[in-house]
Amino acid sequence: MSLVPSVDLSDFISGDDARKKKFIQEIGKAFEEIGFVALSGHFLSEELVENLYDEIKKFFALPQDIKDSYEIPGIGGQRGYTSFGKEHAKGRKEGDLKEFWHFGQYVTDNPKLNEEYPDNVIVKELPDFNQVGEETYKMLEKTARYVLRALALHLHLEETYFDEFITNGNSILRPIHYPPITSEPKNAVRAAAHGDINLITLLMGAHGKGLQVKNHKGEWIDAIARPDQLMINVGDMLSRLSNNKLKSTIHQVVNPPKELWGTSRYSVPFFMHPISEMPLNCLENCIDEVHPKQFEGITAGEFLHERLIELGLIKE
């Protein structure tokens, strides 16, 4: 079974100070030690999860030429469809064995960001696809907001420190399809070892073997959540901000054993990004003689652009 610690968000939002403090301590310790937790008590209903999986399975089952018509050039894959094998991990040439879709922010009361972010792409063939995607996006964003409030308190910041930066943030919901494997992959896996770019990632669909996390001894351990849990991990932006106090952990999705090659895998990560202007300068209270400053200052937008080039989604 998974060695990733479990936490319950309902402790944090219970109104009980002791339960709230317990949650902050548990998630803070987990994110300092391994960078991953399995979280229950989130805002996704079972019905919404079922509806989302129904819709994304219908989308990925569409003919390839229809899916290709939703691949939008010139935006680094930030909205719509990205075809099989196009994305690769930082430092690798082999494309990952996956295709995916991106839902982006639903901006409210901010004309500037309305201009900055690409529009979401509407799938004409599936009348419920976009509505279910938007509802899922908003429930995961709400869950992430409370997780970041707990982490702000763990880092001795104001509880709402992150709120101004994540409101209308550049977050992405990414339904992924790992198709059946039809021949021996040459150096390619479903998702090669990588760290995430963003503040935190909330992952649906980590219920079977496949997702692995590298611990501090350099060992790969299986990360398996219960069906009612989300897997949550620290991204590189939060690691930079906290001067690596909170660990952005390397993880991968390995290929299944040969007898399961004929099966698809679906997973749905929500990448919680701030607005582009957020400074990722190391927090002063995370720097001391034992923990000297490890990173130069950069904005979230600059950092994201650098990483999209490294992933092959934006060409220099």
Solvent accessible surface area in square Angstrom, and as a share of the most:
residue,aa,sasa,rsa
1,M,187,0.83
2,S,25,0.16
3,L,127,0.63
4,V,11,0.06
5,P,56,0.35
6,S,67,0.43
7,V,6,0.04
8,D,50,0.26
9,L,0,0.00
10,S,39,0.25
11,D,14,0.07
12,F,8,0.03
13,I,71,0.36
14,S,44,0.28
15,G,76,0.73
16,D,63,0.33
17,D,114,0.59
18,A,75,0.58
19,R,96,0.35
20,K,53,0.22
21,K,127,0.54
22,K,99,0.42
23,F,0,0.00
24,I,25,0.13
25,Q,113,0.50
26,E,59,0.26
27,I,0,0.00
28,G,0,0.00
29,K,126,0.53
30,A,4,0.03
31,F,0,0.00
32,E,52,0.23
33,E,89,0.40
34,I,21,0.11
35,G,0,0.00
36,F,3,0.01
37,V,0,0.00
38,A,3,0.02
39,L,0,0.00
40,S,14,0.09
41,G,33,0.32
42,H,38,0.17
43,F,51,0.21
44,L,15,0.08
45,S,60,0.39
46,E,143,0.64
47,E,122,0.55
48,L,10,0.05
49,V,37,0.21
50,E,108,0.49
51,N,58,0.30
52,L,1,0.01
53,Y,37,0.14
54,D,78,0.40
55,E,12,0.05
56,I,1,0.00
57,K,93,0.39
58,K,100,0.43
59,F,1,0.00
60,F,11,0.04
61,A,84,0.65
62,L,29,0.15
63,P,75,0.47
64,Q,91,0.40
65,D,106,0.55
66,I,47,0.24
67,K,11,0.05
68,D,64,0.33
69,S,78,0.50
70,Y,13,0.05
71,E,47,0.21
72,I,64,0.33
73,P,120,0.76
74,G,84,0.81
75,I,47,0.24
76,G,9,0.09
77,G,16,0.16
78,Q,24,0.11
79,R,2,0.01
80,G,0,0.00
81,Y,2,0.01
82,T,3,0.02
83,S,22,0.14
84,F,107,0.45
85,G,28,0.27
86,K,104,0.44
87,E,13,0.06
88,H,40,0.18
89,A,5,0.04
90,K,115,0.49
91,G,82,0.78
92,R,80,0.29
93,K,191,0.81
94,E,58,0.26
95,G,23,0.22
96,D,7,0.04
97,L,25,0.13
98,K,13,0.05
99,E,8,0.03
100,F,1,0.00
101,W,1,0.00
102,H,4,0.02
103,F,1,0.01
104,G,0,0.00
105,Q,16,0.07
106,Y,47,0.18
107,V,27,0.16
108,T,87,0.50
109,D,149,0.77
110,N,46,0.23
111,P,106,0.66
112,K,125,0.53
113,L,7,0.03
114,N,85,0.44
115,E,152,0.68
116,E,78,0.35
117,Y,13,0.05
118,P,43,0.27
119,D,119,0.62
120,N,35,0.18
121,V,23,0.13
122,I,111,0.57
123,V,3,0.02
124,K,160,0.68
125,E,70,0.32
126,L,19,0.09
127,P,125,0.78
128,D,72,0.37
129,F,2,0.01
130,N,26,0.14
131,Q,118,0.52
132,V,13,0.07
133,G,0,0.00
134,E,57,0.26
135,E,82,0.37
136,T,0,0.00
137,Y,0,0.00
138,K,87,0.37
139,M,57,0.25
140,L,0,0.00
141,E,19,0.09
142,K,75,0.32
143,T,0,0.00
144,A,0,0.00
145,R,57,0.21
146,Y,52,0.20
147,V,0,0.00
148,L,1,0.00
149,R,50,0.18
150,A,0,0.00
151,L,0,0.00
152,A,0,0.00
153,L,56,0.28
154,H,36,0.16
155,L,2,0.01
156,H,152,0.68
157,L,33,0.17
158,E,137,0.62
159,E,50,0.22
160,T,73,0.42
161,Y,57,0.22
162,F,1,0.00
163,D,25,0.13
164,E,125,0.56
165,F,28,0.12
166,I,0,0.00
167,T,70,0.41
168,N,18,0.09
169,G,0,0.00
170,N,21,0.11
171,S,0,0.00
172,I,7,0.04
173,L,0,0.00
174,R,20,0.07
175,P,0,0.00
176,I,8,0.04
177,H,16,0.07
178,Y,4,0.02
179,P,28,0.18
180,P,57,0.36
181,I,18,0.09
182,T,131,0.76
183,S,79,0.51
184,E,118,0.53
185,P,29,0.18
186,K,177,0.75
187,N,112,0.57
188,A,13,0.10
189,V,39,0.22
190,R,8,0.03
191,A,4,0.03
192,A,2,0.01
193,A,43,0.33
194,H,48,0.21
195,G,12,0.12
196,D,9,0.05
197,I,20,0.10
198,N,1,0.01
199,L,0,0.00
200,I,0,0.00
201,T,4,0.03
202,L,0,0.00
203,L,22,0.11
204,M,6,0.03
205,G,11,0.11
206,A,1,0.00
207,H,73,0.32
208,G,36,0.34
209,K,149,0.63
210,G,7,0.07
211,L,5,0.02
212,Q,36,0.16
213,V,0,0.00
214,K,75,0.32
215,N,30,0.15
216,H,123,0.55
217,K,167,0.71
218,G,43,0.41
219,E,87,0.39
220,W,86,0.30
221,I,22,0.11
222,D,35,0.18
223,A,0,0.00
224,I,28,0.14
225,A,4,0.03
226,R,119,0.43
227,P,116,0.73
228,D,72,0.37
229,Q,7,0.03
230,L,4,0.02
231,M,1,0.00
232,I,0,0.00
233,N,4,0.02
234,V,0,0.00
235,G,0,0.00
236,D,29,0.15
237,M,1,0.01
238,L,0,0.00
239,S,7,0.05
240,R,40,0.14
241,L,2,0.01
242,S,0,0.00
243,N,5,0.02
244,N,48,0.25
245,K,73,0.31
246,L,0,0.00
247,K,58,0.24
248,S,28,0.18
249,T,9,0.05
250,I,71,0.36
251,H,12,0.05
252,Q,27,0.12
253,V,13,0.07
254,V,43,0.25
255,N,38,0.19
256,P,26,0.16
257,P,75,0.47
258,K,140,0.59
259,E,143,0.64
260,L,85,0.42
261,W,36,0.13
262,G,63,0.61
263,T,66,0.38
264,S,44,0.29
265,R,33,0.12
266,Y,49,0.19
267,S,4,0.03
268,V,0,0.00
269,P,7,0.05
270,F,0,0.00
271,F,31,0.13
272,M,0,0.00
273,H,12,0.05
274,P,3,0.02
275,I,32,0.16
276,S,29,0.19
277,E,88,0.40
278,M,0,0.00
279,P,56,0.35
280,L,0,0.00
281,N,75,0.39
282,C,9,0.05
283,L,20,0.10
284,E,146,0.65
285,N,81,0.42
286,C,14,0.08
287,I,50,0.25
288,D,77,0.40
289,E,174,0.78
290,V,122,0.70
291,H,99,0.44
292,P,84,0.53
293,K,102,0.43
294,Q,102,0.45
295,F,53,0.22
296,E,134,0.60
297,G,43,0.42
298,I,27,0.14
299,T,45,0.26
300,A,2,0.02
301,G,21,0.21
302,E,97,0.43
303,F,14,0.06
304,L,20,0.10
305,H,96,0.43
306,E,90,0.40
307,R,17,0.06
308,L,12,0.06
309,I,46,0.24
310,E,66,0.30
311,L,20,0.10
312,G,13,0.13
313,L,22,0.11
314,I,45,0.23
315,K,164,0.70
316,E,181,0.81
